[in-house]
Amino acid sequence: MEPERDEVVDLLDRILEKGVVLNSDLIITLADVPLIGIDLRLALAGIDRMLDYGLFQDWEEAHKALDQAEDDVSDIEI
């Protein structure tokens, strides 16, 4: 039984609205000797929610500065 398209869209909308964070630690061992350790973090949400959580603040500041610089350049008359 295939899920209806509306259900998938509603699920995606809910995920982007609320956000999902997955944390995982992975250790690869060989003969009981740990060789590689991986710490994974995945955050999936809409940009507004990411900013509410304090993520992508550097991106937002750089984006605003770029927009301001473009506005300043467009205000200069040649």
PyMOL commands that set and color helices and strands:
alter all, ss='L'
color gray80, all
select helices_A, chain A and resi 5-18+47-52+57-75
alter helices_A, ss='H'
color red, helices_A
select strands_A, chain A and resi 20-30+33-44
alter strands_A, ss='S'
color yellow, strands_A
deselect
rebuild
show_as cartoon
